[in-house]
Amino acid sequence: MMDVSESDLIAKALLGDDRHAFATLVRRHQSAVRGLLRRLANGNEALADDLAQETFIKSYQSLKSFRGGAKFSTWLHRIAYNTFISHVRTEKTTLDYEDYAQTEPGHPGEVQNLNLEHDLGQALQRLNEAERSAIQLCCQCGFSHGEAAEILQQPLGTVKTNVLRGKEKLRELLAAWQEVAYE
């Protein structure tokens, strides 16, 4: 069976109200969207899954607004990011970076990794929202600066600056880990 292109699936979903075509788009992108939301929600899988479901509902409802100027995945990630930010603002939630690591350690290397994850979570919390979002999108999720700019709806230079400043702050906050790496 030949893979149907993303643009064909979008056209089918729009023109024929083909829910199966949209379901195929969801299957293609659900892992990446959930991954982004899990990072933003600091590992809270239940929250990330709820927000992913909300993201796909919103994207289906607003599919007519997709113009194709950006990749569909970028457009979808922007909806996911906005859904997350809306949730945080509505719930007035402060994310708990204490629970950043979810696994039980089995040997000393895992304990060190959990400690690093915990410290990284704490350091991320100390960044401002713009720096944290830019770092998470570019460094943790692997988006280019341009894609992150589209998702965040910010100028490219602003995203680059926030990544640079965020990295500098993280280097300072995690300086003790550099010493551990060389032991």
N, C-alpha and C positions, 0 to 999 in steps of 0.2 A: 504494500500500500504506500503510495507516494505521500510524503509530508505536504500538507497544505500550507501555503505561505501565511505569514501573520497578517499581511494586508488583505488576503482573500478571506481569512477568518473574520477580520474586522468588518469587511464589506458584507459578508453573510449575516453577521450578527446585527448589523445596522439595517440592511435593506430587507432581509427576510425575517427579521426578528428570530434568528436561528440561535436558540439557547445552547444547542449542542456545539456550535462554533465558538460561542463565548466560553463554554465549559472547557473546550480544548485550550483556549487562551489561558484560562485559570490554571489548568494542569501544567502548562508550560512555565508559568511564572510564580506559582504558589510557593515553591521552596525559597526562591530569592526574596519574595516579599516577606515571608515569615522570618527568614534569616535577618533581614533588615530590622524588622519590628522587634525581634528578640534582642538584637544588639541595643536598639534604642530603649527597650524596656529592661535592660540589664539582666537578661536571662529569664524573665518572667514569661514562661511559655504559655500559660493560660491567657494572660493579657495579650500577648503577641498574637495568639490564634484568634481571639475575639476581634482584635483590631484588623487582622488580615481578612477576616470574614466581612467586616464593615468596609474595608477597602475595596473588596471585589464587588460588593453591592453598590457602593458609590460609583465605581468605575463602570459598571453595567448601566447604571442610571444616567451617567454623563458621557457615555461612549460617543454620542453625537458631537461632543465638543473636542474630541481628538482630531487634530488637523494633520497629523503626520509630519509636523515640523521637527519634532524630536522622535526618538525611537519610542515605540509603544512601552517598552520596559521602563524607560525614563519617566514617561507620563504616569505610568502605574506607580512607580516608586514615589513620585511627587504626591500622589493621592495618599499613599501609605504614610509618608512623612507628615503630611498635613493632618491626617486622621490621628496620628500619634500626638502631635502638638495640641490638637483640639481636645483630645482626651486629658492630657496633662493639665491644660488650662481649665477645663470644665471641672475636673475632679480636684483641682488644686493639689495634685499629687506631687510629692517629692519622691523621687526614685530612690529606692533603698539599695545602695551599692554594697551594703554589708552582705547581702545575699548573692553577690555577683557570681561566686563559684558555687555550683550546685552538687558537686560530686564528693564522695568520701575518699580521702587519700588512702593509697595502699602501700606505698613505699616512700622513702625520703624525697625522691625526685618529684613525686606527685604532691607532697606537702609543700615543697618549694614552689611548684607551679601554682598551687592554690593560693599561697601567700602572695605571689606576684599578681595573680588575677585580682585578689582582694585589694592590693595596693593600687593596681591600675584602676580599679573601680573607684576607689577613693580619690585618686588623682583626677580622673575624668569628672568627678562631681565638683571639683574645685575650678574647672574651666567654666567660662560663661557658656550660655546655650548655643551661641553661634559657633564658637570654637569647638565645642563638644560635637555638635551636629556635623560640622565639616570634617573633623577627625574620624568620626564613626563612618561617614559615607565614603571618604577617600581611603582611609587606612584600614578600616575593619571590613568594609563591604567591597572595596576594590573599584569604586567608581572613579572615573577620571574627574579632574577638576571641573571640566566643562559639564559633565553629566550632573555632578553635585550642584553646580550653579543652577542648572535647570530644575533640579528637584527642590532646592531650597528657594528658588526664585530670587536669586541674588546675582549681582554682577560677578563675572569670573574673577576679577581682581580681589573682590571681597572674600571669596571662598579661599583663594590662594593665601591671602593674608591670614585668615582665620586658621587655616591648616598650619601655616608657619608659626604663628603665635602659639597655637595649641601644642605643637610639637616642642617648642622651646619651654613652655611651662611644664609639660610632662617630663622632659629631660631633667629639669630642676627638681620636680617633685619625686622623681624616681631615681635620683642620682645614686642612692645607696645600692640600688640593684646593679649598677655598673660595676661596683666593687665585687659583688657576689658572682657576677658573670666571669670575672677574671681569677677567681679563687681556684 
